[in-house]
Amino acid sequence: MSRATPVGVGEQAPDFVRADHHGTQVRLRDVWSASTVVLVFYPFAFTGVCTGELRALAGALPRFEVAEARVLAVSCDSMFTLRAFADQEGLAFPLVSDFWPHGEVARSYGVFDEERGCARRGTFVIDRSGVVRWSVVNDIFDARDVDDYLEAVERLRT
């Protein structure tokens, strides 16, 4: 399902099943049933802003774990590209491939850039019932702040 606008706060998060960078099938519903999810869409692996954002997420991973939140990062890169990227950067959270059908997950969240063929920078914090509780969508060249995600996750715990 393609959306013209991003999924909003208070809406049910679209479920999906996609392979991560190890080829393991990730079903979003299974993840949110066990923990809060920080679903991070990014344009492409090995690009400057994306690499910086994912490094920041990796650095903050212990804080997400304390807050009982799991990070899933999604791009339209192939599983093999994501594996090389994760290995190079030492990323210890799932990088989910939205390669085929190309951009289907990003489209379902309303963050697919049709002109560039990639996801825009959208982040969705999803609670354990699958409802979006916080979100931000930035332009492709506009980095996000990981501290904003952490604040949103910590607010869900109180």
C-alpha positions as CSV (number, residue, x, y, z in Angstrom):
1,M,0.0,0.0,0.0
2,S,1.4,3.4,-1.0
3,R,0.7,6.5,1.1
4,A,0.9,10.1,0.0
5,T,1.7,11.3,3.5
6,P,3.7,9.8,6.3
7,V,2.1,7.5,8.9
8,G,1.0,9.8,11.8
9,V,1.2,9.7,15.5
10,G,-1.7,7.6,16.8
11,E,-2.0,5.4,13.7
12,Q,-1.3,1.7,13.5
13,A,2.2,1.0,12.1
14,P,2.1,-1.0,8.9
15,D,3.5,-4.5,9.5
16,F,6.1,-6.0,7.2
17,V,8.4,-8.9,6.8
18,R,11.8,-8.3,5.2
19,A,15.3,-9.7,5.3
20,D,17.9,-8.0,7.4
21,H,21.6,-7.8,6.5
22,H,22.1,-11.4,7.6
23,G,19.2,-12.7,5.6
24,T,17.1,-13.3,8.7
25,Q,13.4,-12.5,8.1
26,V,12.3,-9.6,10.4
27,R,8.5,-9.3,11.1
28,L,7.8,-5.9,12.6
29,R,4.8,-7.2,14.6
30,D,7.1,-9.7,16.3
31,V,9.5,-7.0,17.3
32,W,6.9,-4.5,18.6
33,S,5.1,-7.2,20.6
34,A,8.4,-7.6,22.6
35,S,9.6,-4.0,22.9
36,T,9.2,-0.5,21.7
37,V,10.6,-0.1,18.2
38,V,12.6,2.8,16.8
39,L,12.0,2.3,13.0
40,V,14.6,4.4,11.1
41,F,14.3,4.9,7.3
42,Y,17.4,6.2,5.6
43,P,18.3,6.7,1.9
44,F,21.4,4.6,1.2
45,A,24.2,2.8,2.9
46,F,27.8,4.2,2.5
47,T,26.6,7.8,2.1
48,G,27.8,10.6,4.3
49,V,24.7,11.6,6.2
50,C,23.4,8.1,6.5
51,T,26.7,6.8,7.8
52,G,26.8,9.5,10.4
53,E,23.2,8.9,11.6
54,L,23.7,5.1,11.9
55,R,27.0,5.6,13.8
56,A,25.1,7.8,16.2
57,L,22.4,5.1,16.6
58,A,25.1,2.5,17.2
59,G,26.7,4.7,19.9
60,A,23.4,5.2,21.6
61,L,22.4,1.5,21.4
62,P,23.0,0.8,25.1
63,R,20.6,3.6,26.0
64,F,17.9,2.2,23.8
65,E,18.4,-1.2,25.3
66,V,18.0,0.2,28.8
67,A,14.8,1.8,27.6
68,E,13.7,-1.6,26.3
69,A,13.6,-0.3,22.7
70,R,14.9,-2.1,19.6
71,V,16.3,-0.2,16.6
72,L,15.5,-1.3,13.1
73,A,17.0,0.6,10.2
74,V,15.5,0.3,6.8
75,S,16.8,1.3,3.3
76,C,16.2,0.3,-0.3
77,D,19.7,-1.2,-0.5
78,S,20.1,-4.9,-1.1
79,M,20.8,-7.3,1.7
80,F,24.3,-7.8,0.5
81,T,25.1,-4.1,0.5
82,L,23.7,-3.8,4.0
83,R,25.8,-6.7,5.2
84,A,29.0,-5.0,3.9
85,F,27.9,-1.7,5.4
86,A,27.1,-3.2,8.8
87,D,30.4,-5.1,8.8
88,Q,32.4,-2.0,7.9
89,E,30.6,0.2,10.5
90,G,30.3,-2.4,13.2
91,L,26.5,-1.9,13.4
92,A,24.9,-4.3,15.9
93,F,21.2,-3.7,15.1
94,P,19.2,-5.0,12.1
95,L,19.6,-3.3,8.8
96,V,16.4,-4.2,6.9
97,S,16.4,-4.4,3.1
98,D,13.5,-2.8,1.3
99,F,15.1,-3.6,-2.0
100,W,12.3,-5.8,-3.5
101,P,9.6,-5.1,-4.1
102,H,11.6,-1.9,-4.3
103,G,10.6,0.6,-1.6
104,E,7.4,-1.1,-0.7
105,V,7.9,-0.7,3.1
106,A,9.0,3.0,2.7
107,R,5.9,3.5,0.5
108,S,3.6,2.0,3.2
109,Y,5.0,4.5,5.7
110,G,4.7,7.4,3.3
111,V,8.5,8.1,3.1
112,F,9.5,6.8,-0.3
113,D,11.0,9.5,-2.6
114,E,9.8,8.5,-6.1
115,E,12.2,10.8,-7.9
116,R,15.3,9.4,-6.1
117,G,14.1,5.8,-5.7
118,C,14.9,5.7,-2.0
119,A,13.5,6.3,1.4
120,R,13.4,9.8,2.9
121,R,14.7,10.2,6.5
122,G,11.7,9.1,8.5
123,T,11.7,7.8,12.0
124,F,8.8,6.2,13.8
125,V,8.7,5.2,17.5
126,I,6.2,2.3,17.8
127,D,4.8,1.1,21.0
128,R,4.1,-2.5,22.0
129,S,0.6,-2.4,20.6
130,G,1.9,-1.3,17.2
131,V,0.8,2.3,17.4
132,V,3.1,5.1,16.2
133,R,3.7,7.3,19.3
134,W,6.3,9.7,17.8
135,S,7.7,10.5,14.4
136,V,9.8,12.8,12.4
137,V,10.4,13.0,8.6
138,N,13.2,15.0,7.2
139,D,14.5,15.8,3.7
140,I,17.1,13.4,2.4
141,F,19.9,15.8,3.1
142,D,18.7,16.8,6.6
143,A,20.1,14.6,9.4
144,R,18.1,13.7,12.4
145,D,19.1,13.8,16.1
146,V,19.3,10.5,17.9
147,D,18.6,12.3,21.2
148,D,15.1,13.1,19.9
149,Y,14.4,9.4,19.5
150,L,15.7,8.6,22.9
151,E,13.5,11.3,24.5
152,A,10.5,9.8,22.7
153,V,11.3,6.3,23.9
154,E,11.9,7.4,27.4
155,R,8.6,9.3,27.5
156,L,6.8,6.0,26.7
157,R,8.3,4.3,29.7
158,T,6.9,6.9,32.2
